Amino acid sequence: MNIDTMRWIDRRIGTPLCAIATLFVRVAGLFRPKVQGLKAEGRPRRVLMIELSEMGTTILAAPSMRKARETLGAELFFVIFRKNVGSLELLQTFPRDNIFTIRDTSLIHLALDTLAFLFWTRRKAIDTVIDLELFSRFTALLTGLCGARRRVGFYRFHNEGLYRGEMLTHRVSYNPHIHISLNLISLVNALIVGERQVPYTKTLIESEDLTYSLPKPRDDEMAAMEGKLRKLIGRAPGAAPILLVNPNASELLPHRRWMPDRYAALIRRVLAHDESCAVIITGSPAEAAEAAKLAQQSGPRCFSMAGLTKLSELPALYAHATAMVTNDSGPSHFAAAAGLPTIVLFGPETPKLYQPLGTSQAIYAGLACSPCVSASNHRKTACDNNVCMQAISVDQVYRVVIAALEHGEAQADDAPLAPARAAETNLANPGH
């Protein structure tokens, strides 16, 4: 199903289902003891985390996963759309038996897998669920009906239009002014505090809590990727700089894409600046034709690996590269968390909330209309012309990319793995 169909289902069908499910949950709750916080008699033992639709958000949720494991001492489980499970496997946090996948390829698959999920949670004896999605009605239904005694998630409070039932035992206030990773940690904090709060959670989250890096690739994975790169670019990958370019973004928000002709112009300038540099375009198999066309337009030392690497091979690719330039998308989070200096182009969303954890630098025009997507509009914009991306010039990106290529090794080794707030480049306010 495409994203607009899923949004329509979530709103038109999800809203009345949430109202019905609320009645069911309330009736069921009459027969359960009320549990708050970490009281000894109600300590979470088997915690399920829900994050379905965004591959990048899976990486941004990694600090909250770590905190749940360290502070709760519970066994962790996860549910995600099947097409996105590779991003979860990169973290190496969950055993395969503790992951449930849901197909979103059709309404029938969605319904069948949802029913199987409700049986799975009971078979696994899930006692606590943390809904990492912002205001999805579908995940609210999964949360309310999964049988868990404790149900943590973002609650609308006085925000109109974000109704998704009354099924949470721990209602957390979503803060649109802080990084999403901080918001996700606040969900875990709701289970840690010993007393009931309205809203959860009145806690200070330290920036150190956000440090995260992907597990390093094994020696055999590094060797295999070195062989692929040697065959592709005709030399050992460590002999000269390699710039990775990720020109696409997910179908969830195509407005995040910088124009292909600007990527081509950027690549040509980079190759002219350093005659030893190679540029590799990355992407999924569905993006292979477009990537090959871009490589052809960009010069003799530009190559396409779109569709030639599995998601599990990306950490090894990043380890061999010098820097990456990308739209705001899942690969930006993978690369930065792997320690690769990553330049991320933002438009419809703001780096204040979604800048990758790790060695990242954001370029953001900061127009009056940006960001135009948020939790309150379920990340759907009315924009018909992404001027916010067009406002980012080739010159501006080129300067940042060259600096990363020339100093990338030191940045990759020494930079702290936390949101690079100070590195943000606001094009509308260049003095900031």
HELIX and SHEET records of a PDB file:
HELIX    1   1 ILE A    3  TRP A    8  1                                   6    
HELIX    2   2 ILE A    9  ILE A   13  3                                   5    
HELIX    3   3 GLY A   14  GLY A   29  1                                  16    
HELIX    4   4 ALA A   40  GLY A   42  5                                   3    
HELIX    5   5 MET A   55  LEU A   60  1                                   6    
HELIX    6   6 ALA A   62  LEU A   72  1                                  11    
HELIX    7   7 ARG A   82  ASN A   84  5                                   3    
HELIX    8   8 VAL A   85  LEU A   91  1                                   7    
HELIX    9   9 ARG A   96  ASN A   98  5                                   3    
HELIX   10  10 LEU A  107  ARG A  123  1                                  17    
HELIX   11  11 ARG A  137  LEU A  145  1                                   9    
HELIX   12  12 ILE A  180  ILE A  192  1                                  13    
HELIX   13  13 SER A  207  LEU A  210  5                                   4    
HELIX   14  14 ASP A  219  ILE A  233  1                                  15    
HELIX   15  15 PRO A  237  ALA A  239  5                                   3    
HELIX   16  16 PRO A  254  ARG A  256  5                                   3    
HELIX   17  17 PRO A  260  HIS A  273  1                                  14    
HELIX   18  18 PRO A  285  GLU A  287  5                                   3    
HELIX   19  19 ALA A  288  SER A  298  1                                  11    
HELIX   20  20 LEU A  311  GLU A  313  5                                   3    
HELIX   21  21 LEU A  314  HIS A  320  1                                   7    
HELIX   22  22 GLY A  330  ALA A  337  1                                   8    
HELIX   23  23 PRO A  351  TYR A  354  1                                   4    
HELIX   24  24 ALA A  375  ASN A  377  5                                   3    
HELIX   25  25 VAL A  387  GLN A  390  1                                   4    
HELIX   26  26 VAL A  394  ASP A  414  1                                  21    
HELIX   27  27 ARG A  421  ALA A  423  5                                   3    
SHEET    1   A 6 ILE A  99  ILE A 102  0                                        
SHEET    2   A 6 GLU A  75  PHE A  81  1                                        
SHEET    3   A 6 ARG A  46  ILE A  50  1                                        
SHEET    4   A 6 THR A 128  ASP A 131  1                                        
SHEET    5   A 6 ARG A 150  TYR A 155  1                                        
SHEET    6   A 6 HIS A 170  SER A 173  1                                        
SHEET    1   B 7 CYS A 302  SER A 304  0                                        
SHEET    2   B 7 ALA A 278  ILE A 281  1                                        
SHEET    3   B 7 ILE A 242  ASN A 246  1                                        
SHEET    4   B 7 ALA A 323  ASN A 327  1                                        
SHEET    5   B 7 THR A 342  PHE A 346  1                                        
SHEET    6   B 7 SER A 360  TYR A 364  1                                        
SHEET    7   B 7 THR A 425  ASN A 426  1                                        
END                                                                             
